[in-house]
Amino acid sequence: MRTLCSSTLIGEALLIMFAGLVAMKLTDVGTGAIWAVSGVAILLCVLLCGVITRPGAVWVGWALQLGVLASGLVLPTMYAFGVVFGGLWWCSVHYGRKIDEFKAQRAAAAEAPAPAAA
């Protein structure tokens, strides 16, 4: 799960950075406010990559997805990106957990003693 979620978060950090650049030119919101909010979101994305396997980290990721979706209030294109990255986040968590379960089963099977030949 760590690899999939981290990849999604890094992609999202890049999206937020570029969206901040676009928002500076297309909105009346001050540059300082845009970069304060964008900077916090980018930092959260990067820090969340390191703690994604800890309890509650996935929920923080969901909150981040809602924040990206809500940024559509300032830059309407972000509604579409919020939906896309929300879907990517769901896929990363869902399939990441399935992959982790599969790896655990495979590791348990490899550690189990082989049946004795008769």
N, CA and C of each residue as an Amber inpcrd file, in Angstrom:
protein
   354
   0.8190000  -1.1780000   0.0000000   0.0000000   0.0000000   0.0000000
   0.8700000   1.2500000   0.0000000   2.0020000   1.1470000   0.6470000
   2.8670000   2.3110000   0.7830000   3.2850000   2.8800000  -0.5720000
   3.6710000   2.0330000  -1.4890000   4.1550000   2.4950000  -2.7950000
   3.0420000   3.1660000  -3.5940000   1.8850000   2.5260000  -3.6470000
   0.7790000   3.0980000  -4.4200000   0.3140000   4.4300000  -3.8380000
   0.1270000   4.4800000  -2.5320000  -0.3490000   5.7190000  -1.8980000
   0.6910000   6.8270000  -2.0130000   1.9540000   6.4960000  -1.8260000
   3.0030000   7.5110000  -1.9360000   3.0930000   8.0670000  -3.3500000
   2.9440000   7.2100000  -4.3400000   2.9700000   7.6790000  -5.7330000
   1.8210000   8.6380000  -6.0010000   0.6530000   8.3090000  -5.4980000
  -0.5060000   9.1860000  -5.6680000  -0.2730000  10.5220000  -4.9760000
   0.2850000  10.4910000  -3.7760000   0.5190000  11.7290000  -3.0200000
   1.5620000  12.6210000  -3.6820000   2.6040000  12.0410000  -4.2390000
   3.6150000  12.8480000  -4.9210000   3.0270000  13.4780000  -6.1800000
   2.2370000  12.7190000  -6.9200000   1.5530000  13.2790000  -8.0870000
   0.6140000  14.4060000  -7.6840000  -0.0420000  14.2310000  -6.5600000
  -0.9590000  15.2580000  -6.0740000  -0.2160000  16.5100000  -5.6150000
   0.9460000  16.3230000  -5.0180000   1.7550000  17.4810000  -4.6220000
   2.1550000  18.3010000  -5.8420000   2.5250000  17.6230000  -6.9110000
   2.8650000  18.3360000  -8.1490000   1.6460000  19.0520000  -8.7220000
   0.5050000  18.3900000  -8.6910000  -0.7300000  19.0200000  -9.1610000
  -1.0330000  20.2840000  -8.3670000  -0.9010000  20.2160000  -7.0580000
  -1.1900000  21.3730000  -6.2030000  -0.2330000  22.5160000  -6.5120000
   1.0290000  22.1850000  -6.7420000   2.0000000  23.2290000  -7.0730000
   1.6210000  23.9340000  -8.3740000   1.3110000  23.1650000  -9.4080000
   0.9430000  23.7670000 -10.6870000  -0.3930000  24.5030000 -10.6000000
  -1.3130000  23.9790000  -9.8130000  -2.5980000  24.6570000  -9.6300000
  -2.3970000  25.9920000  -8.9260000  -1.4400000  26.0510000  -8.0070000
  -1.1250000  27.3200000  -7.3530000  -0.6270000  28.3540000  -8.3500000
   0.1960000  27.9280000  -9.2690000   0.6870000  28.8460000 -10.3130000
  -0.4580000  29.3650000 -11.1850000  -1.3640000  28.4660000 -11.5350000
  -2.5080000  28.8670000 -12.3570000  -3.4280000  29.7950000 -11.5710000
  -3.6650000  29.4640000 -10.3160000  -4.5550000  30.2790000  -9.4800000
  -4.0080000  31.6910000  -9.2860000  -2.7030000  31.8430000  -9.2670000
  -2.1120000  33.1840000  -9.1270000  -2.5230000  34.0780000 -10.2920000
  -2.6070000  33.5120000 -11.4780000  -2.9050000  34.2920000 -12.6750000
  -4.3970000  34.4400000 -12.9490000  -5.1930000  33.4380000 -12.5740000
  -6.5960000  33.4310000 -12.9720000  -7.5800000  33.8590000 -11.8880000
  -7.1230000  34.0750000 -10.6660000  -8.0510000  34.4250000  -9.5900000
  -7.6420000  35.7440000  -8.9420000  -8.5500000  36.2580000  -8.1480000
  -8.2850000  37.4890000  -7.4170000  -7.7240000  37.2270000  -6.0190000
  -7.5180000  35.9760000  -5.6830000  -6.9710000  35.6220000  -4.3710000
  -5.5110000  36.0500000  -4.3300000  -5.0900000  36.5680000  -3.1890000
  -3.7180000  37.0460000  -3.0480000  -2.6910000  35.9370000  -3.1940000
  -1.5360000  36.3180000  -3.7010000  -0.4490000  35.3530000  -3.9120000
  -0.0240000  34.6960000  -2.6040000   0.0550000  35.4820000  -1.5500000
   0.4520000  34.9310000  -0.2520000  -0.5180000  33.8790000   0.2470000
  -1.8110000  34.1460000   0.0890000  -2.8170000  33.1850000   0.5420000
  -2.7560000  31.8970000  -0.2810000  -2.5840000  32.0600000  -1.5790000
  -2.5050000  30.8700000  -2.4490000  -1.3230000  30.0050000  -2.0540000
  -0.1580000  30.6250000  -1.8600000   1.0230000  29.8240000  -1.5490000
   1.0430000  29.3250000  -0.1230000   0.3570000  30.0130000   0.7820000
   0.2570000  29.4960000   2.1480000  -0.5620000  28.2040000   2.1560000
  -1.7050000  28.2360000   1.5040000  -2.5640000  27.0450000   1.4540000
  -1.9110000  25.9430000   0.6190000  -1.3960000  26.3150000  -0.5490000
  -0.7510000  25.3160000  -1.4090000   0.4740000  24.7130000  -0.7300000
   1.2590000  25.5450000  -0.0850000   2.4620000  25.0510000   0.5910000
   2.1470000  24.0650000   1.6960000   1.1170000  24.3560000   2.4790000
   0.7130000  23.4330000   3.5400000   0.2310000  22.1130000   2.9340000
  -0.5560000  22.1930000   1.8680000  -1.0580000  20.9740000   1.2210000
   0.0810000  20.1490000   0.6130000   1.0340000  20.8310000  -0.0280000
   2.1770000  20.1270000  -0.6100000   3.0020000  19.4630000   0.4860000
   3.2540000  20.1860000   1.5620000   4.0150000  19.6290000   2.6840000
   3.2880000  18.4350000   3.2920000   1.9720000  18.5440000   3.4250000
   1.1870000  17.4320000   3.9590000   1.2910000  16.2050000   3.0560000
   1.2380000  16.4150000   1.7470000   1.3810000  15.2920000   0.8020000
   2.7210000  14.5830000   0.9910000   3.7730000  15.3670000   1.0690000
   5.1100000  14.7760000   1.1730000   5.3050000  14.0880000   2.5250000
   4.8690000  14.7250000   3.6060000   5.0200000  14.1170000   4.9280000
   4.1590000  12.8680000   5.0790000   2.9960000  12.8820000   4.4600000
   2.1070000  11.7280000   4.5440000   2.7060000  10.4990000   3.8640000
   3.5470000  10.7150000   2.8750000   4.2300000   9.5840000   2.2170000
   5.0470000   8.7730000   3.2240000   5.6600000   9.4430000   4.1740000
   6.5110000   8.7660000   5.1380000   5.7640000   8.0430000   6.2410000
   4.5180000   8.4140000   6.4930000   3.7840000   7.8150000   7.6060000
   2.5130000   7.1070000   7.1530000   2.4320000   6.7780000   5.8850000
   1.1900000   6.2450000   5.3190000   0.7730000   4.9250000   5.9490000
   1.6900000   4.1590000   6.4950000   1.3250000   2.8730000   7.0870000
   0.8990000   3.0020000   8.5470000   0.9720000   4.1710000   9.1070000
   0.5720000   4.3690000  10.5090000  -0.9420000   4.5180000  10.6190000
  -1.4700000   4.1950000  11.7970000  -2.9260000   4.3210000  11.9840000
  -3.3930000   5.7640000  11.7730000  -4.4600000   5.9200000  11.0590000
  -5.0380000   7.2350000  10.8250000  -4.4880000   7.9710000   9.6230000
  -3.4020000   7.5230000   9.0550000  -2.7870000   8.2300000   7.9320000
  -3.6710000   8.1920000   6.6870000  -4.3570000   7.0910000   6.4780000
  -5.2390000   6.9940000   5.3150000  -6.3820000   8.0020000   5.4510000
  -6.8710000   8.1980000   6.6730000  -7.9400000   9.1790000   6.8930000
  -7.4460000  10.6020000   6.6650000  -6.2160000  10.8680000   7.0240000
  -5.6410000  12.1820000   6.7200000  -5.5580000  12.3590000   5.2070000
  -5.2300000  11.2830000   4.5110000  -5.2070000  11.3090000   3.0460000
  -6.5750000  11.6180000   2.4680000  -7.6150000  11.0320000   3.0660000
  -8.9770000  11.3340000   2.6040000  -9.3130000  12.8030000   2.8480000
  -8.8970000  13.3350000   3.9920000  -9.1320000  14.7580000   4.2760000
  -8.4170000  15.6280000   3.2460000  -7.2290000  15.2220000   2.8650000
  -6.4800000  15.9430000   1.8370000  -7.2240000  15.9040000   0.4980000
  -7.8150000  14.7600000   0.1780000  -8.5840000  14.6500000  -1.0610000
  -9.7850000  15.6010000  -1.0430000 -10.4320000  15.7030000   0.1110000
 -11.5560000  16.6440000   0.2300000 -11.0830000  18.0890000   0.0900000
  -9.8860000  18.3700000   0.6110000  -9.3210000  19.7110000   0.4670000
  -9.0370000  20.0570000  -0.9830000  -8.5260000  19.0990000  -1.7320000
  -8.2660000  19.3260000  -3.1580000  -9.5890000  19.5450000  -3.8900000
 -10.5880000  18.7660000  -3.5450000 -11.9040000  18.9430000  -4.1530000
 -12.4800000  20.3160000  -3.8000000 -12.3240000  20.7370000  -2.5610000
 -12.8350000  22.0380000  -2.1210000 -12.0930000  23.1980000  -2.7660000
 -10.8710000  22.9700000  -3.2050000 -10.1260000  24.0450000  -3.8670000
 -10.7630000  24.4410000  -5.1980000 -11.7360000  23.6560000  -5.6270000
 -12.5090000  24.0150000  -6.8130000 -13.3020000  25.2990000  -6.6240000
 -13.5080000  25.6960000  -5.3790000 -14.1780000  26.9690000  -5.1150000
 -13.3450000  28.1440000  -5.6150000 -12.0340000  27.9910000  -5.6000000
 -11.1350000  29.0440000  -6.0660000 -10.8070000  28.8500000  -7.5450000
 -10.5150000  27.6300000  -7.9140000 -10.1390000  27.3060000  -9.2930000
 -11.0260000  26.1420000  -9.7540000 -12.0910000  26.4140000 -10.5180000
 -13.0810000  25.3810000 -10.8520000 -12.5220000  24.1030000 -11.4770000
 -11.4050000  24.1800000 -12.1540000 -10.7990000  22.9850000 -12.7440000
 -10.4360000  21.9580000 -11.6690000 -10.2100000  22.4330000 -10.4620000
  -9.8080000  21.5360000  -9.3820000 -10.9230000  20.5780000  -8.9740000
 -12.1740000  20.8920000  -9.3210000 -13.2390000  19.9220000  -9.0600000
 -12.9490000  18.6220000  -9.8150000 -12.5990000  18.7400000 -11.0680000
 -12.3020000  17.5540000 -11.8770000 -11.0680000  16.8330000 -11.3460000
 -10.0260000  17.6060000 -11.0330000  -8.8150000  16.9730000 -10.5030000
  -9.0680000  16.3520000  -9.1350000  -9.9360000  16.9680000  -8.3470000
 -10.2840000  16.3960000  -7.0460000 -10.9610000  15.0530000  -7.1870000
 -11.8500000  14.9360000  -8.1560000 -12.5260000  13.6600000  -8.4100000
 -11.5210000  12.6200000  -8.9060000 -10.6520000  13.0190000  -9.8180000
  -9.6560000  12.0870000 -10.3590000  -8.7240000  11.5970000  -9.2550000
  -8.1870000  12.5160000  -8.4650000  -7.2590000  12.0930000  -7.4160000
  -7.9660000  11.3850000  -6.2710000  -9.2330000  11.6960000  -6.0450000
 -10.0030000  10.9260000  -5.0650000 -10.1410000   9.4780000  -5.5120000
 -10.4080000   9.2820000  -6.8030000 -10.4740000   7.9290000  -7.3480000
  -9.1330000   7.2120000  -7.2910000  -8.0720000   7.9380000  -7.6080000
  -6.7260000   7.3480000  -7.5110000  -6.3910000   6.9730000  -6.0690000
  -6.8000000   7.8220000  -5.1240000  -6.5340000   7.5410000  -3.7090000
  -7.2930000   6.2860000  -3.2840000  -8.5620000   6.1800000  -3.6970000
  -9.3310000   4.9930000  -3.3520000  -8.6620000   3.7460000  -3.9240000
  -8.2670000   3.8080000  -5.1960000  -7.5960000   2.6640000  -5.8260000
  -6.2950000   2.3180000  -5.1110000  -5.5300000   3.3200000  -4.7540000
  -4.2520000   3.0840000  -4.0750000  -4.4590000   2.3920000  -2.7340000
  -5.4440000   2.8480000  -1.9740000  -5.7090000   2.2420000  -0.6630000
  -6.2970000   0.8460000  -0.8410000  -7.2990000   0.7220000  -1.6830000
  -7.9930000  -0.5530000  -1.8620000  -7.0630000  -1.6380000  -2.4000000
  -6.4370000  -1.3600000  -3.5310000  -5.5800000  -2.3760000  -4.1440000
  -4.2580000  -2.5270000  -3.3970000  -3.7970000  -1.4690000  -2.7580000
  -2.5890000  -1.5700000  -1.9450000  -2.7750000  -2.5410000  -0.7910000
  -3.9380000  -2.4740000  -0.1590000  -4.2280000  -3.4140000   0.9380000
  -4.3260000  -4.8430000   0.4200000  -4.9220000  -5.0310000  -0.7490000
  -5.0110000  -6.3760000  -1.3340000  -3.6190000  -6.9220000  -1.6400000
  -2.7540000  -6.0690000  -2.1590000  -1.3860000  -6.4900000  -2.4570000
  -0.6560000  -6.8590000  -1.1710000  -0.8470000  -6.0610000  -0.1120000
  -0.2150000  -6.3590000   1.1730000  -0.7010000  -7.6990000   1.7280000
  -1.9990000  -7.9780000   1.6060000  -2.5330000  -9.2610000   2.0660000
  -1.9440000 -10.4180000   1.2670000  -1.8410000 -10.2490000  -0.0360000
  -1.2760000 -11.2840000  -0.8910000   0.1850000 -11.5560000  -0.5260000
   0.9490000 -10.4870000  -0.2930000   2.3530000 -10.6530000   0.0900000
   2.4770000 -11.3740000   1.4270000   1.5950000 -11.0520000   2.3740000
   1.6370000 -11.7150000   3.6810000   1.3050000 -13.1990000   3.5470000
   0.3230000 -13.5220000   2.7220000  -0.0240000 -14.9300000   2.5030000
   1.1260000 -15.6840000   1.8470000   1.7540000 -15.0570000   0.8790000
   2.8720000 -15.6930000   0.1870000   4.0640000 -15.8890000   1.1250000
   4.3130000 -14.9030000   1.9830000   5.4140000 -15.0340000   2.9430000
   5.1190000 -16.1260000   3.9590000   3.8630000 -16.2270000   4.4020000
   3.4890000 -17.2740000   5.3510000   3.6240000 -18.6490000   4.7150000
   3.2590000 -18.7540000   3.4470000   3.3800000 -20.0330000   2.7500000
   4.8420000 -20.4210000   2.5490000   5.6940000 -19.4490000   2.3320000
   7.1180000 -19.7390000   2.1320000   7.7820000 -20.1600000   3.4340000
   7.2880000 -19.6600000   4.5620000   7.8800000 -20.0110000   5.8630000
   7.3420000 -21.2980000   6.4400000   6.2080000 -21.7580000   5.9340000
   5.6160000 -22.9900000   6.4330000   6.5090000 -24.1790000   6.0530000
   6.6390000 -25.1350000   6.9730000   7.4840000 -26.3020000   6.6480000
   6.8630000 -27.1170000   5.5210000   7.7230000 -27.6160000   4.6780000
   7.2600000 -28.4430000   3.5490000   6.7990000 -29.7920000   4.0810000
   5.7480000 -30.3550000   3.5000000   5.2890000 -31.6700000   3.9540000
   6.3640000 -32.7330000   3.6750000   6.4780000 -33.6530000   4.5980000
   7.4790000 -34.7030000   4.4520000   7.0740000 -35.6770000   3.3420000
   8.0550000 -36.0770000   2.5480000   7.7900000 -37.0170000   1.4670000
   7.7100000 -38.4200000   2.0430000   6.7700000 -39.2160000   1.5380000
   6.5940000 -40.5580000   2.0860000   7.4170000 -41.5700000   1.3870000
